[in-house]
Amino acid sequence: MIITSVHAKNVLRYAELKLPNLPRRGVIGISGANESGKTTIAEILCLGLFGRTFSHPEDEFQKNIKWGEFGASVTVGFFAKDKQGYLITRSFDADGNHLAQLRREGEAEPFVRGAAPVNENVAQLCGFTYQRFIDSFYLAQRNIASPSILLQTAKALAGVETFERVATECASDIQTFQEELGPLHSGLAEARRQRTELNIQADALPNLKAEQNAQTTAIAERKKENTVRHSTLDRLRVATAEVAEQVKKTEQANLDTSLEQWLHYADNIDTAAKAVGATSEGAESGSGPRLTGALQSWSDDLRKRLQAFTPVRDAAVAYRQRLAWIIGQGERPAEVDAEAISLPEQNAVIISQGEGLRSKRTGSVVGFCATLLLMVMAWAALWFINHAPDHAIGQWLSNDVQRQVARDAELLLIAVVSSGLSLWCLIRVLVFTDRIITDQQKAERLHAEQAESEAQLQALDGLPQQSLSAEVAALDGCDDAQLKAALTLFVHGPGAALLNVEALAAFLAPLEAASLTCQEDVAAITGRITEEIQTVETSLVAIRQDLDRLEQAIAEEERRLNKAMQLDQEISTLEKDIESKTRSIEVRRIAQNLLAGSHRRLLSRFNLEMRHVVSKIMPQLTEGRYETMQIDNDLNVRVWSSEKGHFVGLNEISGGTYNQVMLAIRLALSQALISSSLCGVECLILDEPFAFFDAQRTRKTLEILPQVSPEIEQMWIIAQQFDDTSSLALHLSCSRDSEVLIAPVGECEALEEG
């Protein structure tokens, strides 16, 4: 990563810092007195690249805002390992808002927004994180002479730091697990003891539940039996009440009761009696005959008497069929003579004859009128010719007659013949009129018979809705011998009890006694059923008490089983925990052994890499007095002294040489990070690296630094002053009196303002 530009506003002590078009190769020198803002430039670079500074953590970026300001911004341009230029812009305010964006150089729109995404992309583009950057490429003046920080960096690069941390954690875990195993073993022993004391029997709960199910079934069966008994009681009460109701209704029958109503009474009593019999038969065997026998006998007697009326109804039906045929409303009955004709047919014959007579009478009337006219004309002509020849008509007729009739005899013949014909037609008209009147009288008699037959037929149709006595009286008035014979047998036989007031009262008398007998027997049965219900209810109380005992026993056994299950789970969990922790201890001990071996191998490999890099840098910085270095297993640094011919500790060399050695080691670490991260060409920031150097060592180091590594092309060196700035690619001079630092484009030295 090479820094190409920096532009900051209101950051730390600078109101504005603007460094455009920075040189990509060579040394950029930053000089100035203490508190003049030299280190601030390096911290602004860190802030722009990583969103934090060496002085303030990431969550305290508000502290980087210049005192008295409410917001700040910084833009850093850099050249990444993909050989493309990028610009990072960050802005933040005192309220804690932090905006960041990353865009490619030459593009207006950013391709990444947000602090976290920008930090992730910078790490990918550059090949290292903030911590790696300050451990390798940013040597702050506060840690240049601190071996502990150097050693931590070396550990991080060698991978030993992670191994040591893991090994320490393994030892801590082993100690923790061993301390936890004691209570686990004690808890396991206690759980096993409690499990043994429970003495769980596998068949105890099933036996209790089987007994509970048996008792529950018994309760259900007894409840079902009582339900049936209650239903029987209800049905007996309803059936008995229905019997009493039907008997009461039947007792209200009188001479106005119709045959259909009598049949309805018989059916209802029979149905109610059968309902009582069926219900009582299910409740108590052998109780039916006495219970409903009298009622059924009475209803059977009533039904036989009513069935005796069937021949009367059949005769009435036959009579009705004959009446219907007579008036033309039915087919001819078989018993009717084939030559007989119905009233409509007779009426049709009369109508047909009347139409013929009227036609003949009309013809006779026409003939009479014609002959009468001819007669009058003939006699008139003769009179005018013979008695008034001088009259105009006589003259006209005489002239006409002389042309048409030769003689008077012919006129006389016409007059006589027309007179005879006229008389004959008149007689026919009178005869036909008399016959027409006779037929009309016959038709009227037929209409009267038709109306009478229709009325009688209508009366027969309405008889079933009338009372039995009214129906008998109506049928008695019909003119039919067969009907009268059947009716006489019924009236003087089975029907006598239904057609007389005294006989009807005697017939209904046994009905009430039969109803009372039925009610008494039902009461006895219901009493016995009620006793059975009470007996069952008493037994249910005892069964429920036993069931309560079983439920308590089952609850207790289930509690013991749940306790045993919990203990089994606890034992299983404890055994798994003990096994897991024992295995974890074994795994961590194996890990400790593996880490120890890896620790030695990594240190050996890291020593070879560091010695290879340091052997190129250290002789140049120490003028050949010290050539290489080594790091032992405890990460103690030793350097090879050419004068003494062996490795010496850092405490055995002078202060100035010590700083040179530390600088060489730090450059070697940077070179190691470049090699391991494949991050391409890099920049290096050295903050006050010559604080303890004399002038000669400073000049020598400045000459050597640009040549120590081909991958480190850009170096930022911060110092109090530079005696010779000719070797610097850019010189920035800072002042305590200025809060603005702007490097003009195209010049090698920055202008001081303020």
SEVEX-597770 format. One record per residue (C-alpha): z, x, y. Coordinates in pm, whole numbers, plus 50000, padded with zeros to 5 digits. Example, Ala and Ser with C-alpha at 12.3 -4.5 7.8 and 13.67 -1.06 7.14 Angstrom:
<nodes>
507805123049550/507145136749894/
</nodes>
This chain:
<nodes>
500005000050000/498965013750341/500224997750664/497284990150899/498984970751184/502314957151306/502964930551568/506464916351624/508074894551891/511794890351956/512764909551643/516034929751650/515994949551975/512274945852051/510914917952269/507484929252151/506284956451914/502524959951882/500974987551668/497294979451603/494785000751406/497345024151252/495905055551090/495605051550715/496015089150646/498415114550783/501875114550934/502995087951180/505885102851376/508545081451543/510915099551777/513595090452024/517275092252098/519915074151901/519885035951950/516345037652089/514785015951812/513345041751574/514885027151256/514134992251388/510414998851339/511015006050968/513194975050934/510454953751102/508024966750839/510424955950563/510974922250734/507244915350758/506454926450403/509444912350212/511164887450446/514374908150478/515684941150617/517874968750481/520694957350711/520604919750646/520134900750318/517344875450267/519514844850338/520624859050677/517194864150834/518414846351152/520354878251235/517044896351282/516244874951591/516654893351919/519924884852096/519534855052328/516264842652170/515764811751951/512854823551738/510934854151627/507694863351453/506204893951284/502724901151148/502054931150923/498624942050807/498354962950492/495844977250248/496754966549890/496084982349552/492994960249508/491504979349806/491444948350027/493154942550360/495764915050406/497864900850688/501384886750643/502734864550921/506334853150926/508114831751185/511754820451183/514234804351418/517964801851469/518074768151283/517244784950954/513514776550935/511394803950779/507604800450768/505354825750595/501664828350517/499374854250361/495684857050441/492904881450374/491694903050657/488744886650828/489664851650713/491224825750943/492904803950679/495774816650462/495504813850085/499294813450031/501974795350232/505764795750199/508324823650186/508794824849807/505054822649714/504214849349975/506904872949835/505544868049482/501974875649591/503054906649789/504784920449477/501594914649275/499314929749540/501494960449603/502894966249257/506614966749348/509404945249484/511654950349786/514314968249580/511764992049426/510364998149774/513655008749929/514555028549615/511365049049627/509165046149937/511775039650204/514315067650240/516885055350492/519025080250679/522155064350539/521325074750180/519315106750214/522305127650124/523965103449881/523625115049518/525025082049388/522185061949540/519705087549412/521175085549065/521015047349070/517335049649163/516745074448884/518515051948639/516385022348745/513135041948706/514185056848372/515335023048242/518765037248168/520485014948421/519464984048226/520525000047898/523905009448039/524414974348174/523424959047841/525654983047649/528584974747877/527924937647833/527764942347455/531164959747454/532604932147674/531114905347447/532554921947137/536004922547296/535674886147404/534464874747063/537274893246886/539814876647114/538244842547046/538204846846666/542024845546639/542444809946774/539384798946575/540884810746244/544194793846331/542424761346424/540404762546099/543554766345887/545264737446071/542224714646033/542004722045660/545724714145621/545374680545798/542294672245591/544204678545269/547144657145383/544874626945436/544204625445059/541064604145101/540074583744793/536344577344775/536634542444621/539514529444836/537444515145121/534694500144896/537384482744687/539054468544998/535714456645137/534774441244801/538054422144798/537484412145161/533984399845077/535364379744784/537984363445006/535414357045277/533114341245019/535964319744891/536744308045245/533064300345306/532814280744979/535954260545048/534794253745403/531454242945264/533204219745016/535294204545295/532194201345509/530594181445227/533754160345195/533834153745571/530164144845558/530884121145266/533704104845461/531464100545762/528654086245552/531064062845370/532454050245699/528974045545842/527714028445523/530764005545501/530423996645866/526743989545807/527633966645512/530123947545726/527583945046008/524823932345780/527193907245613/528253894745955/524633890446061/523733873145734/526683848945768/525153837646099/522043824645918/521323787045939/518553761845882/516623777546170/516343810745987/512793819945884/511733832045543/511003866945683/514473868345839/516053858045506/514113885945337/515253909845611/518893899845548/518463905545174/516833939645225/519493951145477/522393940745254/520743956944955/520043989345150/523583990945292/525103984044948/522954010944788/523984035945061/527654029044990/527024031644617/525104064544645/527734080244873/530664068744663/528944079744342/528834115344475/532494113544573/533924096344262/532094087843942/532304052243805/533244036144136/529854021144215/529763988744006/532953973644149/532243987844490/528873971344552/528203949444245/529013916044411/526943924444718/523943934644516/524263903744293/524293881244600/521313898944757/519433897144425/520153859244404/518903854844762/515773874644688/515043853344374/515383821244575/513063835044840/510573846844580/510453810744451/508723801944780/505823824844688/503843797044499/504203775044808/502843803045026/500013808944778/499073771744780/499263772045160/496973802145166/494433784444941/494623753445159/494173774845469/491093791545317/489543757045254/490313746545611/488833778645745/485643772745543/485443736645655/485513747146023/483153776345958/485673805045987/485603817545630/483663820645310/483243791745066/486253790344824/485383790744455/486953756844389/484803739044654/481713719844529/478523739444582/476743709044733/479433703144994/478713715245345/481113725445621/481603707845955/479553733346151/476703729745900/476833691545930/476873694946308/473833718046288/471903692046081/472723664746334/471683687246622/468413695646445/467703658646378/468543649946737/466123675846870/463313661246650/464113625646763/464133636147127/460793653147085/459323622046925/460853599547189/459363621147461/455883617847303/456293580147277/457353577847641/454273597647745/451993575247531/453653544247669/453103555548026/449483564747962/448563532347782/450493512048034/448493527748315/445233522048132/446163485848062/447033479048425/443813494948546/441673475248295/443263441548376/443093448648750/439393457148729/438663425148545/440573405048803/438813421049102/435413417448936/435923381248835/438183367049105/437613388349417/434163402049404/433943401749784/436963424349820/436183460149897/437753471449571/435863443749388/432643455049541/433333491549461/434313483449105/431303460049063/428973487249177/430713512748965/430893490148669/427283481948697/426663519348670/429203526248384/430023493648197/427273470648092/429283440948016/432693426148101/433463423947731/433983460747711/436603459947991/438373431747819/438473451447493/439953481447672/442613460247836/443603443547511/443733476247312/445733494847582/448163465647600/448773467647224/449203505447231/451623503447523/453773478147336/453763499847023/454873530947219/457633511147386/458983499947048/459023536046923/460903547547233/463583521247171/463903530146800/464223567746867/466813561947141/468973541546904/468853568646638/469753595446895/472813575647004/473903572046639/473613609846583/475643616846899/478433594746767/478383613546436/478543646546625/481553634846825/483343625346504/482533659446359/483893676446676/487083656546644/487443666846280/486693703146382/489373702746651/491903686646418/491173712046143/491423741046389/494763728046517/496053724846161/494783759646078/496503773846386/499703756046285/499493771445936/499033806246092/502233802646296/504413789346014/505763823745898/507363828746241/509133795246222/512293786646036/512113780445662/513003743745705/510353739345976/507773756845758/508643733645466/508353702845691/505013714445827/503583721745484/504783687945363/502453671745616/499353689145476/496883667845276/496713689744966/497993679444622/498503714744488/500483724444798/502633693444777/503413699644406/504533736044471/506543725544773/508363698244573/509413723644305/510853747044572/512653720444777/514363704744475/514943738044302/515853773144436/515243764044797/517793735944801/520613760344895/518663771945202/517473738045330/520773719045342/523763726145567/526453720745302/524503739045032/523863768245271/527603771345354/528463771844983/525793798144923/527123821645200/530823817845102/530943845844831/529373871345072/532543877745277/534673882744962/532173908144830/532313926945165/536133928445156/536093941744800/533663969144907/535843979245205/539013980944988/537354003244729/535904026045002/539354029345162/540814041144828/538014066644787/538344079945142/542094084045088/541534105744782/538874126344965/541254131545259/543934144345020/541434169044870/540504181245221/544154187145309/544724205944981/541774228845053/542964234945412/546374245345276/544744270045038/542594283545324/545734292645520/546944314645235/543504330445191/543264338045565/546664354945559/545514376645270/542264383345460/544244394745767/546154418945544/542874432245404/541404436445753/544424456945859/544174478045544/540434483145600/541014492645966/543664517745859/541414532345589/538484534445834/540774551946082/541744576945812/538054581545719/537094586846083/539914611746114/538694629345799/535124629145936/536294643946264/538244670346076/535204678045860/533074681546174/535774702746335/536004724846023/532214727846011/532094735946382/534894761546353/533234777846052/529934779146237/531664793246547/533454819646338/530234828146159/528314828646488/530844850346668/531154873946370/527394876846357/527274881746735/529774910346704/527624926346432/524444921246638/526024936846947/527314966646748/523824971846612/522514968046968/524994994347090/523695018946830/520085011046917/520795013647292/522465047247246/519395060647066/517025045347320/519175059147604/518715094647475/514985090347415/514405075347762/516355102747934/514395129147746/511085112847839/512175107048200/513275143548226/509835155248114/508065132848368/510405142248653/510245179248575/506465177448574/506395161048921/509305180349075/507885213548961/504945206949196/507005195849497/510295214649495/508915250449508/506945241449820/509965226749997/512395254649893/509955283749937/510015289949561/513805294149527/514135262949316/511405252649077/512365222448867/515265199748768/516855182548472/519015151248421/521625152048145/522835122047939/525365113648210/522555114448473/523935145248640/521165163248831/520755201148789/518045223348945/516485256148822/517335285749044/514745313949036/517285338049179/519995330048921/517625323548631/519335291648508/520065255448605/522735250848870/524565219748990/523935204249330/527385215449443/526365251949393/523615252349659/523815253250039/523735221950259/520235227250396/518845236050056/520695205749914/518825182850157/515535199550068/516245194749698/517235158149753/514075152049953/512015167749676/513745146249416/513165115049629/509465123649665/509315128949288/510865094649231/508275079149463/505515096949274/506995084648944/506965048649072/503335052449182/502375065148838/504325038448648/503285009248869/499595018248916/499895007349275/497185030449414/497605049649741/500945044349915/502805049350236/506205066850258/508905059750516/511415088050578/514195079050821/515795110850966/514915133350667/515445165050880/518845156151018/520385187250860/517285209750863/516895239451088/513755242851296/512015265551049/512675242450755/511545212350960/508225228551052/507685240250698/508455205850557/506135188450804/503345211550696/503985205750327/504625167850323/500975156650362/500075178450061/502805168549811/500865139949652/497285127749673/498525091749622/500815092949929/498275091450212/500375076250489/503835089050590/506175074250848/508695100750960/511525091651194/513245120251379/515165127451699/512225147951826/509185167351712/508745202651851/505075201851765/503145168851747/499745184151683/499985177751308/500845140951357/498165114451315/500125091551552/503245097351758/505435067951868/508075075852127/511005051452156/513305046752453/516715030552495/515565015352825/512584996152685/512404965052467/508614966752439/506604991952240/502804988852235/500435014852094/497095012952280/494015010752060/492305043952002/495105067152112/497265088651893/500485084652089/502195052152177/502945044352542/506475039152643/507135009252864/510224997153032/
</nodes>
